[in-house]
């Protein structure tokens, strides 16, 4: 009604999966599986991780304690709706009472989708968020899922979202629901030591954008009041998520360059794994915004780009790259919504950086410095796009209203076009 002021939110929710963290934590997986009542499980992974032997080691640990385990290694790096459906079909042919994901975010997200599609069979598009999918609610609890990450990036071991590339629409989208959260995340930094430098760099940028986007998203108490059943998982920046995000930003600034340049730097690997988990808890409750919304069409419409350090079978833009490419320009756009937070994020990322004359440039400048140092492509032009592609990318971003609505400064189509255009080159 005109002239009526709606009440704003006064409640935020802080949820996360239980986490077991530390060197050698994976050795205890059979104990944890028994504790969750598991007797027959499917280990979901990709072929590269399979070749490293981690899934077989998990299976051996489980079978020593009488837990039967099968391995599915067909996960695609940057999974599609088709690859997730194929994994679910494989799982439906087996009697399972739980799942174990071993790998990067692709394996963890695929495993979440398998859990959903085998418990409540339906086309994946039924559950994917609108307007890409139908946004159907998950009917009830899922089977216990143990997530064992092998990269320090997505934080998927503690989040309530699974992201996929919807092939027919050339865009990425996700399923977001509290019931998707793993029953347990086992974070063993030893599992990240074999990640190539390029993968470490991209995954680290995913940590960073998770944390800064969440830190700068619209605060929970600046949003309309929700009825409890309708309160979204992404509730907005809040005092609890801020703590996790600040620490994640600090640790990325301190340890990411070290991990990329010296892959066996165990101290750096441990602290990046912590940062990924911290950022996962932060964004898993607060939410992300424009860089992630832009990332979905950037990854979904890729033509010829094949990044070093990744399988070369198909063109792809790794998620950690795609979310970082428009981040500097995004934070110029959002600066005036909360200058203090943007300056605080910049100081956490690089406390020794020179202060620039234009405060709007402080955060973009330290972001660009880090991205250059670790070999991230120079803007969307670095992964094959030109200014002429911007009109085709904008609609894919605008489909991500669940993410754009969380931005502290709601963007128009023209705003998104400007951000993408100014991100063709970042330096």
Long-range contacts (C-beta under 8 A, 24 or more apart in sequence): 6-224, 6-225, 7-224, 7-225, 8-221, 8-222, 8-223, 8-224, 8-225, 9-220, 9-221, 9-222, 9-223, 9-224, 9-225, 9-226, 9-235, 9-236, 10-221, 10-225, 11-220, 11-226, 11-231, 12-220, 12-221, 12-235, 12-236, 12-238, 12-240, 12-285, 13-231, 13-235, 13-285, 14-238, 14-240, 14-241, 14-285, 15-160, 15-178, 15-181, 15-233, 15-284, 15-285, 16-158, 16-181, 16-280, 16-281, 16-284, 16-285, 17-147, 17-157, 17-158, 17-159, 17-181, 17-182, 17-183, 17-184, 17-185, 18-183, 18-184, 18-185, 19-157, 19-158, 19-184, 19-185, 19-186, 19-187, 19-277, 20-184, 20-185, 20-186, 20-187, 21-187, 21-188, 21-273, 21-274, 21-277, 22-187, 22-188, 22-189, 23-188, 23-189, 23-190, 23-266, 23-270, 24-188, 24-190, 25-186, 25-187, 25-188, 26-54, 26-57, 26-58, 26-61, 26-148, 26-186, 26-188, 26-190, 26-191, 27-61, 28-186, 29-58, 29-61, 29-62, 29-100, 29-146, 29-148, 29-186, 30-61, 30-62, 30-64, 30-65, 30-67, 31-65, 32-146, 32-184, 32-186, 33-62, 33-65, 33-67, 33-98, 33-100, 33-146, 34-65, 34-67, 36-98, 36-144, 36-146, 36-183, 36-184, 37-97, 37-98, 37-144, 38-67, 38-97, 38-98, 38-144, 39-66, 39-67, 39-68, 39-97, 40-67, 40-68, 40-69, 40-94, 40-95, 40-96, 40-97, 40-98, 41-67, 41-68, 41-69, 41-70, 41-96, 41-97, 41-98, 41-99, 41-100, 42-69, 42-70, 42-71, 42-72, 42-90, 42-91, 42-94, 42-96, 42-99, 42-100, 42-114, 43-69, 43-70, 43-71, 43-72, 43-99, 43-100, 43-101, 43-102, 44-72, 44-75, 44-87, 44-99, 44-100, 44-101, 44-102, 44-103, 44-107, 44-110, 44-111, 44-114, 45-71, 45-72, 45-73, 45-75, 45-101, 45-102, 45-103, 45-107, 46-73, 46-74, 46-75, 46-76, 46-77, 46-103, 46-104, 46-106, 46-107, 47-73, 47-74, 48-77, 48-311, 49-73, 49-102, 49-103, 49-104, 49-107, 49-150, 52-194, 54-102, 54-148, 54-150, 54-191, 55-102, 58-100, 58-102, 58-148, 62-100, 69-100, 70-94, 75-103, 75-106, 75-107, 75-110, 76-106, 76-110, 77-104, 77-106, 77-310, 77-311, 77-316, 77-318, 78-106, 78-165, 78-299, 78-316, 78-317, 78-318, 78-319, 79-106, 79-109, 79-110, 79-113, 79-164, 79-165, 80-164, 80-165, 80-166, 80-167, 81-124, 81-125, 81-128, 81-164, 81-165, 81-166, 81-167, 82-167, 83-110, 84-110, 84-113, 84-114, 84-117, 84-124, 84-164, 85-117, 85-123, 85-124, 87-111, 87-113, 87-114, 88-113, 88-114, 88-117, 88-118, 88-124, 91-118, 92-118, 92-121, 96-143, 97-143, 97-144, 98-143, 98-144, 98-145, 98-146, 98-183, 99-143, 99-144, 99-145, 99-146, 100-145, 100-146, 100-147, 100-148, 101-145, 101-146, 101-147, 101-148, 101-182, 102-148, 102-150, 103-148, 103-149, 103-150, 103-151, 104-149, 104-150, 104-151, 104-153, 104-154, 104-199, 104-203, 105-149, 105-151, 105-153, 105-154, 105-156, 105-163, 105-206, 105-319, 107-150, 108-147, 108-149, 108-154, 108-156, 108-157, 108-182, 109-154, 109-156, 109-161, 109-162, 109-163, 109-164, 110-162, 111-145, 111-147, 112-145, 112-156, 112-162, 112-175, 112-180, 112-182, 113-162, 113-164, 113-175, 115-142, 115-143, 115-145, 115-180, 116-142, 116-162, 116-175, 116-180, 118-143, 119-143, 124-164, 124-175, 125-166, 127-175, 127-177, 128-164, 128-166, 128-173, 128-174, 128-175, 129-173, 129-174, 129-175, 129-176, 129-402, 130-401, 131-399, 131-401, 132-166, 132-169, 132-171, 132-173, 132-399, 133-166, 133-173, 133-175, 137-177, 138-175, 138-177, 138-179, 138-180, 140-179, 141-179, 142-179, 142-180, 144-183, 144-184, 145-182, 145-183, 146-182, 146-183, 146-184, 146-185, 146-186, 147-182, 147-184, 147-185, 147-186, 148-185, 148-186, 148-187, 148-188, 148-191, 149-185, 149-187, 149-191, 149-192, 149-273, 149-276, 150-191, 150-192, 150-194, 150-195, 151-192, 151-195, 151-199, 151-200, 151-203, 151-276, 152-189, 152-192, 152-195, 152-200, 152-203, 152-204, 152-207, 152-259, 152-269, 152-272, 152-273, 152-275, 152-276, 153-202, 153-203, 153-204, 153-206, 153-207, 153-276, 153-319, 153-320, 154-203, 154-206, 154-276, 154-280, 154-319, 155-207, 155-210, 155-276, 155-277, 155-278, 155-279, 155-280, 155-281, 155-283, 155-284, 156-280, 157-182, 157-185, 157-186, 157-187, 157-277, 157-280, 158-182, 158-185, 158-277, 158-280, 158-281, 158-284, 159-280, 159-283, 159-284, 160-233, 160-284, 161-233, 161-284, 163-296, 163-319, 165-299, 165-300, 166-300, 169-300, 169-399, 170-297, 170-300, 170-301, 170-396, 171-296, 171-297, 171-300, 171-301, 171-396, 171-399, 172-295, 172-296, 172-297, 172-299, 172-300, 173-296, 173-399, 173-400, 176-232, 176-233, 176-234, 176-402, 177-233, 178-233, 181-284, 185-277, 187-273, 187-276, 187-277, 189-266, 189-269, 189-270, 189-272, 189-273, 192-269, 192-272, 192-273, 193-263, 193-264, 193-266, 193-269, 195-263, 196-263, 196-308, 196-309, 197-260, 197-261, 197-263, 197-309, 197-375, 198-307, 198-308, 198-309, 198-310, 198-375, 199-309, 199-310, 199-318, 200-256, 200-259, 200-260, 200-263, 200-272, 201-256, 201-260, 201-320, 201-374, 201-375, 201-376, 202-307, 202-318, 202-319, 202-320, 202-321, 202-324, 202-376, 203-276, 203-320, 204-252, 204-256, 204-259, 204-260, 204-272, 204-275, 204-320, 204-374, 205-320, 205-321, 205-323, 205-324, 205-371, 205-374, 205-376, 206-276, 206-319, 206-320, 206-323, 206-324, 207-248, 207-252, 207-256, 207-272, 207-275, 207-276, 207-279, 208-248, 208-249, 208-252, 208-256, 208-279, 208-324, 208-327, 208-349, 208-367, 208-370, 209-288, 209-291, 209-292, 209-320, 209-323, 209-324, 209-327, 210-245, 210-248, 210-279, 210-280, 210-282, 210-283, 210-288, 211-244, 211-245, 211-246, 211-248, 211-249, 211-252, 211-275, 211-278, 211-279, 211-282, 211-283, 212-245, 212-249, 212-327, 212-331, 212-345, 212-363, 213-283, 213-287, 213-288, 213-289, 213-290, 213-291, 213-292, 214-241, 214-245, 214-279, 214-282, 214-283, 214-286, 214-287, 214-288, 215-241, 215-242, 215-245, 215-246, 215-249, 215-282, 215-286, 215-341, 215-344, 215-345, 216-289, 216-331, 216-334, 216-337, 216-338, 216-341, 216-342, 216-345, 216-408, 217-286, 217-287, 217-288, 217-289, 217-406, 217-407, 217-408, 218-406, 218-407, 218-408, 219-408, 220-286, 222-408, 232-287, 232-402, 233-284, 233-285, 233-287, 234-283, 234-285, 234-286, 234-287, 234-288, 234-402, 234-406, 235-285, 235-286, 235-287, 236-286, 236-287, 236-406, 237-286, 238-285, 238-286, 240-285, 241-281, 241-282, 241-283, 241-285, 241-286, 242-282, 243-282, 244-278, 244-279, 244-281, 244-282, 245-278, 245-279, 245-282, 245-283, 245-286, 246-344, 246-348, 247-275, 247-278, 248-275, 248-276, 248-278, 248-279, 248-282, 249-345, 249-348, 249-349, 250-348, 250-349, 251-275, 251-278, 252-349, 252-370, 253-348, 253-349, 253-350, 253-351, 253-366, 253-370, 256-370, 256-374, 257-370, 257-373, 257-374, 260-373, 260-374, 260-375, 287-403, 287-406, 288-403, 288-406, 289-330, 289-334, 289-403, 289-404, 289-406, 289-407, 289-408, 290-326, 290-330, 290-333, 290-334, 290-397, 290-403, 290-404, 290-407, 290-411, 290-416, 290-419, 291-323, 291-324, 291-326, 291-327, 291-330, 292-323, 292-400, 292-403, 293-397, 293-400, 293-403, 293-404, 293-416, 294-322, 294-323, 294-325, 294-326, 294-330, 294-393, 294-397, 294-416, 294-419, 294-420, 294-423, 295-319, 295-322, 295-323, 295-325, 295-326, 296-322, 296-396, 296-397, 296-399, 296-400, 297-392, 297-393, 297-394, 297-395, 297-396, 297-397, 298-322, 298-325, 298-326, 298-380, 298-383, 298-385, 298-393, 300-396, 301-389, 301-392, 301-393, 301-396, 302-383, 302-384, 303-384, 304-384, 305-383, 305-384, 307-383, 317-383, 321-376, 321-377, 321-383, 322-383, 324-367, 324-371, 324-376, 325-376, 325-377, 325-379, 325-380, 325-382, 325-383, 325-423, 325-426, 326-379, 326-380, 326-419, 326-420, 326-423, 327-367, 328-363, 328-364, 328-367, 328-368, 328-371, 328-423, 328-426, 329-364, 329-419, 329-422, 329-423, 329-426, 330-419, 331-363, 331-364, 331-367, 332-360, 332-361, 332-364, 332-422, 333-409, 333-411, 333-415, 333-418, 333-419, 334-407, 334-408, 334-409, 335-359, 335-360, 335-363, 336-360, 336-409, 337-408, 337-409, 338-408, 368-426, 368-427, 371-426, 372-427, 378-425, 378-426, 378-427, 379-423, 379-424, 379-425, 379-426, 379-427, 380-420, 380-423, 380-424, 381-424, 381-425, 382-425, 385-424, 386-424, 387-421, 387-424, 390-417, 390-420, 390-421, 391-417, 393-420, 394-420
